[in-house]
Amino acid sequence: MPEIEKSAVVLLEQAMRFRAARQAVLSSNVANADTPGYRRVELEFKNQLDEAAHRLARTDASHLGPAGGGPAGDYTLRVGPRGTRPDKNGVELDAELVALNRNAGAFQDQAAVLARLHVLRRIAVTGEAR
């Protein structure tokens, strides 16, 4: 398997694991939308993806780029501020539902790309698309 394909598969798997973990965090926010004093929680992965994208773009060892990278699942959990409602809940239900929907869409897109890579690999090996 070409090196670029291995990197792409690994990155897609990491991104999908992040999306699944983020879905759980966002769901928890929605579930606690009426809990007094609950502070919104967010899961961040952006720096990890930026570093991984730079590693993919490197075409020569002498090119500059980030060194190494964190392990899969190396996410940052950020707790938001207290809310402005009388019960100090920091969850805005509409914003959470939009975030849930976008996160689920991103997961589906990444799963489709990963599935397509597997189909292309099968075609390359067997010569059949099935």
Contacts in CASP RR format, 6 or more apart in sequence:
PFRMAT RR
TARGET T0000
AUTHOR 0000-0000-0000
METHOD contacts of the structure
MODEL  1
MPEIEKSAVVLLEQAMRFRAARQAVLSSNVANADTPGYRRVELEFKNQLD
EAAHRLARTDASHLGPAGGGPAGDYTLRVGPRGTRPDKNGVELDAELVAL
NRNAGAFQDQAAVLARLHVLRRIAVTGEAR
1 121 0 8 1.000
4 56 0 8 1.000
5 117 0 8 1.000
5 121 0 8 1.000
7 55 0 8 1.000
7 56 0 8 1.000
8 56 0 8 1.000
8 117 0 8 1.000
9 114 0 8 1.000
9 117 0 8 1.000
10 72 0 8 1.000
11 49 0 8 1.000
11 52 0 8 1.000
11 56 0 8 1.000
12 110 0 8 1.000
12 113 0 8 1.000
12 114 0 8 1.000
12 117 0 8 1.000
13 72 0 8 1.000
13 114 0 8 1.000
14 48 0 8 1.000
14 52 0 8 1.000
14 72 0 8 1.000
14 73 0 8 1.000
15 45 0 8 1.000
15 49 0 8 1.000
15 106 0 8 1.000
15 110 0 8 1.000
16 107 0 8 1.000
16 110 0 8 1.000
16 111 0 8 1.000
16 114 0 8 1.000
17 72 0 8 1.000
17 73 0 8 1.000
18 43 0 8 1.000
18 45 0 8 1.000
18 48 0 8 1.000
18 73 0 8 1.000
18 75 0 8 1.000
19 103 0 8 1.000
19 104 0 8 1.000
19 106 0 8 1.000
19 107 0 8 1.000
19 110 0 8 1.000
20 107 0 8 1.000
21 43 0 8 1.000
21 73 0 8 1.000
21 75 0 8 1.000
22 43 0 8 1.000
22 45 0 8 1.000
22 103 0 8 1.000
23 100 0 8 1.000
23 103 0 8 1.000
23 104 0 8 1.000
23 107 0 8 1.000
25 41 0 8 1.000
25 42 0 8 1.000
25 43 0 8 1.000
25 77 0 8 1.000
26 96 0 8 1.000
26 99 0 8 1.000
26 100 0 8 1.000
26 103 0 8 1.000
27 100 0 8 1.000
28 41 0 8 1.000
29 40 0 8 1.000
29 41 0 8 1.000
29 91 0 8 1.000
29 96 0 8 1.000
30 91 0 8 1.000
30 93 0 8 1.000
30 96 0 8 1.000
30 97 0 8 1.000
30 100 0 8 1.000
32 38 0 8 1.000
32 89 0 8 1.000
32 91 0 8 1.000
33 89 0 8 1.000
33 91 0 8 1.000
33 93 0 8 1.000
33 96 0 8 1.000
34 89 0 8 1.000
35 89 0 8 1.000
36 87 0 8 1.000
36 88 0 8 1.000
36 89 0 8 1.000
37 82 0 8 1.000
37 83 0 8 1.000
37 87 0 8 1.000
37 88 0 8 1.000
37 89 0 8 1.000
37 90 0 8 1.000
38 89 0 8 1.000
38 90 0 8 1.000
38 91 0 8 1.000
39 79 0 8 1.000
39 80 0 8 1.000
39 81 0 8 1.000
39 82 0 8 1.000
39 83 0 8 1.000
39 90 0 8 1.000
40 79 0 8 1.000
40 80 0 8 1.000
40 90 0 8 1.000
40 91 0 8 1.000
40 92 0 8 1.000
40 96 0 8 1.000
41 77 0 8 1.000
41 78 0 8 1.000
41 79 0 8 1.000
41 80 0 8 1.000
42 77 0 8 1.000
42 78 0 8 1.000
42 80 0 8 1.000
43 75 0 8 1.000
43 76 0 8 1.000
43 77 0 8 1.000
43 78 0 8 1.000
44 75 0 8 1.000
44 76 0 8 1.000
44 77 0 8 1.000
44 78 0 8 1.000
45 73 0 8 1.000
45 75 0 8 1.000
45 76 0 8 1.000
48 69 0 8 1.000
48 70 0 8 1.000
48 73 0 8 1.000
48 74 0 8 1.000
48 75 0 8 1.000
51 66 0 8 1.000
51 68 0 8 1.000
51 69 0 8 1.000
51 70 0 8 1.000
52 69 0 8 1.000
54 65 0 8 1.000
54 66 0 8 1.000
55 65 0 8 1.000
55 66 0 8 1.000
55 68 0 8 1.000
55 69 0 8 1.000
58 65 0 8 1.000
80 90 0 8 1.000
81 90 0 8 1.000
82 88 0 8 1.000
82 90 0 8 1.000
83 89 0 8 1.000
83 90 0 8 1.000
84 90 0 8 1.000
119 129 0 8 1.000
122 128 0 8 1.000
122 129 0 8 1.000
122 130 0 8 1.000
123 129 0 8 1.000
END
